[in-house]
Amino acid sequence: MAIIAFPSRPRPMLYQIPSFLLDVIVGLLGGACLLRLYMQYHRVPFGNPLGRFIFAITDWIVMPLRRIVPAVKRWDLASLIAAWLLVLAKFLLLWLLVGNLGRIAALPLVSLVGLMQLAISGLTALLVVYAVLSWIPGASPVLLDLISRLAEPLVRPFRRFIPLIGGVDLSPLAAIVVLQVIAIVLGNLLVWAYRLG
């Protein structure tokens, strides 16, 4: 997920290194929170290595939030808020690092756009894995079933309009293209949100 903390200034090495580390940490933890939300919404079982891993790295922030933020139907709002708080903490730390607190009022909005960027990045990665596994004959049936259950809601709408071409399903590619267009829009929206502060 690309982060723009101060687009009008150069990025020194002492900023780039913490930014990269925060990208990795927040990408992992925030992405896991969003995947937890996504899996619960689509009722994908957690009784697998991926589900157990997600619980292991997100329970520390999701479970306390769940005491005050109940789920709404199939939407696990605690997981969503946890991911947003992680992204917000990342921006705050980066802005503290560069002494850029003059635009602190924009932090909630910038973090919201950053959260959407993280979601788009995660969905894109999911579709890439789904497409690759579909071409591997010896892929684990358990893993393939799990990834398919996660990816099918994304590609199903495209299959209504895109027929098989030579026996090849191009719907994952179409979904990835749409997600990348959304990512470009969000990148520009992030700059706008930053300047709004």
C-alpha positions in Angstrom: 0.0 0.0 0.0 1.5 3.3 -1.0 1.6 6.0 1.7 1.9 9.7 1.0 2.9 11.4 4.2 4.4 14.6 2.7 4.1 14.6 -1.1 5.7 18.0 -1.5 9.0 17.0 0.2 11.8 14.6 -0.6 12.0 11.3 1.2 15.3 10.9 3.1 16.6 7.4 4.0 15.7 7.8 7.7 12.1 8.3 6.6 12.0 5.5 4.0 13.2 2.8 6.3 10.6 3.3 9.0 8.0 3.8 6.3 8.9 0.5 4.8 8.8 -1.3 8.1 5.5 0.2 9.0 4.2 -0.7 5.6 5.1 -4.4 6.3 3.7 -4.5 9.8 0.5 -2.6 9.2 0.0 -4.4 5.9 0.2 -7.7 7.7 -1.9 -6.9 10.7 -4.3 -4.6 9.0 -4.7 -7.0 6.1 -5.3 -9.8 8.5 -8.1 -7.8 10.2 -9.7 -7.1 6.8 -9.4 -10.7 5.8 -11.0 -11.7 9.0 -13.9 -9.3 8.2 -14.1 -10.7 4.7 -14.1 -14.3 5.7 -16.8 -13.8 8.3 -19.0 -11.9 5.9 -18.8 -14.7 3.3 -19.0 -17.4 6.1 -15.7 -19.0 5.1 -14.7 -21.4 8.0 -11.7 -20.5 10.1 -10.9 -24.1 10.9 -7.8 -24.1 8.6 -4.2 -22.9 9.0 -5.0 -19.5 7.4 -8.0 -19.0 9.7 -6.0 -19.9 12.8 -3.2 -17.6 11.8 -5.6 -14.7 11.3 -7.1 -15.3 14.8 -3.6 -15.6 16.3 -2.4 -12.2 15.0 -5.6 -10.2 15.3 -7.3 -11.3 18.5 -5.2 -8.9 20.6 -6.9 -5.9 18.9 -10.2 -7.3 17.6 -11.4 -8.9 20.8 -11.2 -5.8 23.0 -13.0 -3.8 20.4 -15.7 -6.4 20.0 -16.8 -5.6 23.6 -17.8 -2.1 22.6 -18.4 -2.5 18.9 -20.9 -5.3 18.2 -21.2 -7.0 14.8 -24.0 -5.8 12.5 -25.5 -8.9 10.9 -22.5 -10.5 9.0 -20.3 -7.4 9.3 -17.6 -7.7 12.0 -17.2 -4.0 12.6 -14.6 -4.6 15.3 -12.2 -6.1 12.7 -12.9 -3.1 10.3 -12.2 -0.6 13.1 -9.1 -2.4 14.1 -7.7 -2.2 10.6 -8.5 1.5 10.4 -6.8 2.2 13.7 -3.7 0.4 12.6 -3.6 2.5 9.4 -4.2 5.6 11.4 -1.4 4.8 13.8 0.9 4.3 10.9 0.2 7.7 9.4 0.5 9.3 12.8 3.9 7.8 13.4 5.1 8.8 10.0 3.9 12.3 10.4 5.5 12.6 13.9 8.7 11.3 12.3 8.8 14.2 9.8 7.3 16.8 12.1 4.3 17.2 9.9 1.5 17.7 12.5 0.2 20.8 10.8 -2.2 18.7 8.8 -3.3 16.5 11.7 -6.9 17.3 11.0 -6.7 15.4 7.8 -5.4 12.2 9.6 -8.8 10.4 10.0 -9.7 11.0 6.3 -6.3 10.1 5.0 -6.3 6.9 7.2 -9.7 6.0 5.7 -8.4 6.3 2.2 -5.3 4.4 3.3 -7.6 1.6 4.6 -9.3 1.4 1.3 -5.9 1.1 -0.4 -5.0 -1.7 1.9 -8.2 -3.5 1.0 -7.7 -3.1 -2.7 -4.1 -4.4 -2.4 -5.3 -7.4 -0.4 -8.0 -8.3 -2.9 -5.6 -7.9 -5.8 -3.1 -10.3 -4.1 -6.0 -12.7 -3.5 -6.9 -12.8 -7.1 -3.3 -13.2 -8.3 -3.0 -16.2 -6.0 -6.3 -17.6 -7.2 -5.3 -17.3 -10.8 -1.9 -18.9 -10.2 -3.4 -21.8 -8.3 -5.9 -22.5 -11.0 -3.0 -23.2 -13.4 -1.1 -25.6 -11.0 -2.4 -29.2 -11.3 -0.9 -30.4 -8.0 -2.2 -27.5 -5.9 -3.4 -28.5 -2.4 -7.2 -29.2 -2.7 -7.7 -27.6 0.8 -5.8 -24.4 -0.1 -7.5 -24.2 -3.6 -10.9 -24.6 -2.0 -10.2 -21.9 0.6 -8.8 -19.4 -2.0 -11.7 -20.2 -4.4 -14.3 -19.4 -1.7 -12.6 -16.1 -1.0 -12.1 -15.1 -4.7 -15.4 -16.3 -6.2 -17.5 -13.4 -5.0 -15.0 -11.1 -6.8 -14.9 -12.8 -10.1 -18.5 -14.0 -10.3 -20.0 -10.7 -11.6 -17.4 -10.6 -14.4 -18.2 -14.2 -15.6 -21.7 -13.0 -16.5 -20.2 -10.8 -19.2 -16.9 -12.5 -20.1 -17.1 -15.9 -21.7 -14.4 -18.5 -21.7 -11.9 -17.8 -24.4 -10.1 -21.0 -25.6 -11.1 -22.6 -22.3 -9.3 -19.8 -20.3 -11.2 -17.8 -17.7 -10.3 -14.2 -18.0 -12.6 -13.0 -15.2 -9.8 -12.8 -12.6 -7.8 -10.6 -15.0 -10.8 -8.3 -15.5 -11.3 -8.1 -11.8 -7.6 -7.2 -11.2 -7.8 -4.5 -13.9 -10.8 -2.9 -12.2 -9.1 -3.1 -8.8 -6.0 -1.4 -10.2 -8.2 1.4 -11.7 -9.7 1.9 -8.2 -6.2 1.9 -6.7 -5.2 4.8 -9.1 -8.3 6.8 -8.1 -7.5 6.1 -4.4 -3.9 7.2 -4.8 -5.1 10.6 -6.2 -7.8 10.8 -3.5 -5.1 10.3 -0.8 -3.2 13.3 -2.1 -6.4 15.4 -2.1 -7.3 14.2 1.4 -3.8 15.2 2.7 -3.9 18.6 1.1 -7.4 19.1 2.6 -6.0 19.1 6.1 
